[in-house]
């Protein structure tokens, strides 16, 4: 089979279907605002892990009722640079961008380890080229936007079902053979038994480096959970009810507001040997912020991650944080905030510590709490909300911390629909399930009782 770059590019150059819009944290009750935000995300609790989450002990801080953050009039300016380091000119295609991130180094690694595994399995005559391996991945990507219930149907002998784009690129037997033996690491080198993702660690490390090198980190970034859909058997599988696909492998992600993932870390559960004052989730946040020290980045995260010790640690790296807060994470803060019963819709209460950590309590339909090392209540603005009692939209005052959070927190949410739409078929079965009739067989005709009764009446 003659394989060339143009054939591979033909398979990879396509427009992915547009996914659902990402929901943000700034919307009215049951109605969409002009900015497409959703306040309900601010109230969502993140108790989604299957294992117990250990958080740092609430730390007491000295709070002063009514004092705003000292950066109210002058937010620390960003001193880094935002640039794209890969070729994205007007002539760039999806394939040309793809091969700059998924480099030949990665495909060479997969080729070598796949051939090594076939030799270990006793198949000495197996051969595989990088071009053929690119064809294999191109076919899997093509399967994500033209989906059949069965992989074999792409090579169907029926003209209406057969997809020439895939069937003419590689035979089904060859596709199945590559899928059977594809490997990313030498099985005999299982030295690090602590790493639960050692089977794909080499690929993860290369992609991690490629994502960093492709573009510099923008000023406003967000950290959140991401789910790689998977319903097979694995002890690493997680359940997150807030994601489009509930079951899969969880990844901690740092993404910009446009959805580009700058850094990520696979979730492996809490480490028993390593304990710190920040807790396992706080340690993860510090790890994936390793490349943004010293540039006054603005980091956004939800109440799963925020804690006072973590904010202080990140500030020592010149990383300024804004996130929602579980109020029991800050010991004694309730004594310095106005009670819920005394607040009207649109009002807020603030308290700032002696080292400039500000907690804002804002009342919309429910109480929302934010904590930040740079954002407080001022400057305020107004936004339109739906009033259930009067059945009309009303103007509600909104503090600065809520404005910032709604504007910059949705980067990871933009990636979730794309990840669901582009789920590869590698793990799916290639033949009919046990007990299910093959689609190639003619379905048997069923005799209905009323037909038999009709014949008897005619006689």
N, C-alpha and C positions, 0 to 999 in steps of 0.2 A: 504494500500500500504506500503510495507516494504522499507524504505529508509535507506541507509547506506553511510558511507564516501567514500567507493570505487566507488559507483555509481555516486556520485557527482564529485569525482575526474576524473572519466571517461569522464564526460561531459565537464569539465574545462580544461583538459590536451590536448591541441591542439596547432598547430603552426599557428599563424595568417598569412594571405597572406602578402607578402612583398609589401609595398606601394611604391609610386613614390619617387624618390630621391628628397631630399630637395635642393632648389636652394639657393646659397649663392650670395655674392655680388662682385664676382671677375671673370668676364668672358669677352671674346672678343665679337665683334659685330656679333652675329649669329653663333658663334662657341664655343664649350666647351673646356676649358683648362684641363690640366691634373689633377688639384686640384679640379675640379668640381665647381668653383665659378662663380658668376654672378654679374658684376658691375651694371647692370640695377637696382638692388634692392636699390643701393645707391641713385638713383635719384628719387625713387618712393615717391610720396607725400601721406601722411596719412590722407587725409580729408575724412574719411569713416564713421564718426559718424552721426547718424541721427539728434542729437541735436547739438547746437552750442558749440564748444570747446573754453573754456576761458583759455588763456595762460598768464603767467606772463609778465609784461611790460619789454621790452628789457632794460638791465642794462648796462650802460657805464662802461668800464674798461680801464685802461691804458695799451696800447699795445706798444711793441717795435719791429719794423720791423726787421725780419731776425733772432731774437733770438729764440733758440730752448728750449724745455722743460728741466728743470734742472735734470730730471731723465733719460736723454739720455743714460748714461753709466751704470746706476744702477737702474733698476726698483725695487720699494719696494717689498721685498720678502714676500711670503705668509707665515704666522705664524700659520695658522690653521692646521687642519688634515683632510684628506680625508679617510673616512672609511664607510663600509656598515654594518649596525647594525642588519640586518635580515639574516636568515640562507639561504645562496645561495651556498651550497656545491655541489659536483658533482651529488649527488642523488636528488637535489632539482628539483621539477616539477613546471609547471605553477600554479597548484592548491596550492601547498605548499607555494609558494610566495604570491599568491593571498590572502590566509586566514591570512597571517601575516600583510597585509595592510588593508584589509576589515575584521576586527576582529569580534569576536562573540559579542562584545559590540555593534557594529553597527547593526548586524542582530537582536539582542535582542531588540534594540530600535525600529526597523522597525516592528518586530512582535507585540510588545506591542501597538504601535500606530495604526497598522492596525486592531487589534482586538478591540481596543477602538473605532475606527471609525465605524466598523460594528455594535457595540452596539448602537452607536449614530444613526445609520440608521435603528435601529429596528430589526437587525438580531442577536439575542442573542445566537444562536447555532453555530456560526462560530468558527472554531478552526484552528490554524496554528502553526506549529513547526518550529524551526530554520532550521532543515534539509530540510523540504519541501520548506522553503523560499530560501535556497541555490539552490535547484532544479529549482525554478522559475527563479532565476538570471542566473543559468547555461544554461537554455534553451534559454533565451534571448541572452546570449553571443554566443551560438552556432548558433543562427539565423543570427548573423552578418557576419559569414564567409560562410554560405550556405544560400543564400538569395532567398526567394520566393516572388512573387508579392503580395501574400495574406497569412496572418498568418494561416488561416484555412487549407491551402494546406499541412502543415506539418503533419496534422492528416488525410490526404486524405485516402479514402478507396481504391484508385487505387494503386497498388503495385509499379508502377513506380514513383509515386509522394510522397507517404508516406515516412517519415523519421523516421525510428524506433528509432534512437538515441533520438529523442524528444518525439515521440508519446508513446513509452513504458515507459518513465520516469514519465509522468503526463498526465492525460486526458485533452482534450481541454476545457471541461466545468470547470474543476478545475483551469486550467491556466487562463481562462477568469474571473473566480470568484476572484482569487487573484489579477489579474490586475485591476479589478473593484474597489477593496477596499483598495489597498495598500496605506499606508499613512506614513508620517515621523514626524508628529507633531500633538499635540492635537488642534483641530480647536477652542476649547473654550478658548485657551490661547493666543489669538491674542492681546498681550499687546504692542508689538513694531510695530506700523504701519509704521514707517519710513523705516524699513528694507523690501525691495521689495522681498527678497528671504526668508522671514520668514517661508514659507511652507517647505523649505528644509534646513533651517539654522543648525539644529542639526546634520544632516548628513554632511554638509559642514565642520562644526567645527571638527568632528571626523576625517574626511579624511585629513583635514589640519594638524592636529596633527600627524596622521599616516605617511604622506609624510615627515614631518620633522624628525620623529624618525627613519624612515627606513634607511636613509643615511645622513651623514654630507654633508654640501654644499661644492662643489669643488671650486678651486681657481677662475676659469673663468666661469662666469655665464652671462646670457642674460635675458633681460626683453622685452617682446613683447605681442602682442594681440593674443588670441586664440579664435577660434569659435567652439561652440558646435552646430552641425547642427540641425536646427528646422525650419519648415515651417508652423506650426500651428498658432493659434491666440494667441498672447501675446503682451502686450505693452512693454515688455522688449526685444523683438526681434530686432536685429540689422542687418545691411547690410555692409559687407566688401568685396569689389570687388577683393582684392588681395588674398583672401583665397580660398582653393579648393571648399568649400561649402560656398556660399555667405551669406546665411541667417541663423540666429541662435542666441544663447546667447553668448555674448562676455565676455571673461575672461582675466584679466591681469595676466600674468604668469611669474614666474622666473624659468628658466631652465638651466641646465648645458649643456655642449657641446655634451653630448651623448643623449640629449633629455629628461632626467629625470626631472620631475617637482618638485622642492623643495618647492615652495610656490605659492599661487594663491589667487586672489580676484575677486569676481563676479562684473561685471560692472553694476552699478545702475544709472549712470548719475551723473551730477554735483550736489553737495549738496548746497542748497541755504543758509543754516544756517552757514556753515563752509567755510570761505574764508581765504586763506593764501597767502603769497608772492610767493609760488611755483605753485599756480594754482591747479585745481582738479587733473590733471594728475600727477603733481609733488608730490602731497600728496599721491597718490596711490603708486608711486614708493617708497617713504619713508616707507609706511606701509608694503609693501611686502619685504622690506630689513631689517625687524626688527630682524632677527636671524643671521645676518652676520656682526655685528658691531665688530670692533677692530682686524680683522684678515688680513687686507690688501687684501681683495678680489678685483678682477678686474671685473667691471660691464660694459656690452655692451648693448647699446640701439640705436634705430634709431632716426631720427629727430623729431618724434612726441613727444618725452619725454625730449630731452636735452634743458637745459637753464642754464645760468651762476649761478643764485641763487641755483638751485638744485645741481649742481656740487660742489659748496662750502659746502652745507649742508651735502652731502654724504661724502665729504672728512673729515669733522669733525668727522665722524664715522669710519675713516680709510677705506673707500670704494673708490677706484680709478676708475674713469669712462672714457670710450671712446665711442663716438657715432658720428653719422652723425649730421649735423647742418643745420638748416635753417638760412641763413646768416643774415636775418633781426632780429634774436633773440639777436644779439650782436650789440649794438648801436655804430656806428662809426668805425666798424672793416674794412669796405671797404677802408678807408683812409690809412690803414696800410698793405694792401695786394696788390700784383702786379695785374694789370688789366688783364682781360681775353684776350684782344687783344695782349698783350705783351708776352703771355705764349705759349710755344710749347707743343706738346703732351709729357707727361712724366715729365714735369717740375712741381715744386711746390713752394708755397710761404707760409711763416710761420710768425706768430706773437704771442708773449707770454706776458701775463699780469704780473704785479708786484707780484701777488700771485700765479704764475706758472700755469695758465690756458692757454693752447696752442691751437690756431686755425691753421689748415693746409688747404691750398687750393691746390688741385691737379688737373691737367688737363689730362684727358684721351680723350675720344671723347666729353665729357662734363665736366663741372666743378663739382668737388666733394669737400665738406667741412667737416672736422671732428673737433671735440672739445674734449679735454682730459685734465685730471689732472695728467697724467703720460706719455703719448705717444706723440711724435712729429714727425719730418721728418727723423731723424737719429736713427738707421742705415737704409739706403736704400737698396733695392734689385731690381732685374729685373724680369719681367714676360713677357710672350709671348701674344701678342694681334694681332687681325686681322686688317689689313689696307685695307679699302674699295677702296681707290684710287689706290694703287699698287696691290691689290688683292693677298696679301700674308701676312703671319704672321711676325710680327716684334717684336723686343725686346723693352720694355718700362720700364723706371725707375719708381719705386713705393716706396713711403715713408713708414716709419715704422707704422704709425697709420693705413694706409690702409691694410698693412699686418695683423696686429693684428685683425682688424675688420672683415676681410674676414675669418680669421681662427676660431674665437670664437663666431660669432654672430648667427650661424644657429641652436642653440639648440631647440628653439621653433618651427622652421620650420620642424625639424625632427618629432615632435609630431603631427603636423597637419594631414599628411596622415594617421597615425595610428588611430587618433581620428575619421576620416571620415570612415575608414574601419570597426571600431568597434562600429558604432552607433546602439544603442539598438532599439528593435522593440516595446517597451512599448507604445509609443505614436501612433503607426500605427493602422489603422482600421483592424478589424479582419474579416470583411465580405465584400462582394462586394459592390462597391459604387453604389449610387442611379442611376438608369438608365443603369447600365452596366449589361450585361448578365452574369449569373453565369457560371463558368468554368465547372461545373458538367452537365450543360445542353448541349444537342447536338445542334450544330449550325444549323439553318435552311438553306436548300439548296436554292440558288438563281437561278431563271430561266433567262437565258440570251437572249437577243433579237435575236442574230444570230442563236440560236438553233431553235427558233420559225420560223424564216424565212426559215431555211433549211428544216424543216418539210413541210412547205407549198409548197416548190419547188418540193419535192418528190411526193406529192399528184398530 
